[in-house]
Amino acid sequence: MRITLVRGDITDQEVDAVVNAANSSLLGGGGVDGAIHDRGGPAILAACKALRRTGYVDGLPTGQAVATTGGDLPAKWVIHTVGPVYSPPLDRTDFLRSCYRETLRVAADLGVRTIAFPAVSAGVYGWPVADAARQAVLGIRQAAPSSVEEVRFVLFNEEVFDAFRKALDDGGGVRVSPDA
């Protein structure tokens, strides 16, 4: 599996699946979640509402992942995952790593070959960016082998981009691009 870093907008990515840093309601929100719902159009919200009526009546648990249509996005699929809120007294790192592992499991079930991730939990959920990057890399590396050939981290600013570059300091299989 190749890991690629790009600065850009996740909703512009021409990949098989984009990852939504969702809230547990699956009904949209701010940040990446809001952007994906806005750009993807009503088909994503309709699919999320259907999930809430069936297997996720109480919402999607933290660290889990589920797929819907990509709607009007260039990607065929959106894989929603709920990252943990950062709380220094509690160790929630396994929940954060689980977001990446579970997303790749769902992606493999769908036959996804290329996938774009945001920096899960590094925005409004307050996870320190450098540690969010480390946990993302660990989660990807802990995932079971799958059909996924490229994991693309789509990062919205230079600070986050640099943190992910540092987390991947071994350089093996990583291609860095300044823009998406």
Order of alpha helices (4+ residues) and beta strands (2+ residues): beta-beta-alpha-alpha-beta-beta-alpha-beta-alpha-beta-alpha-beta
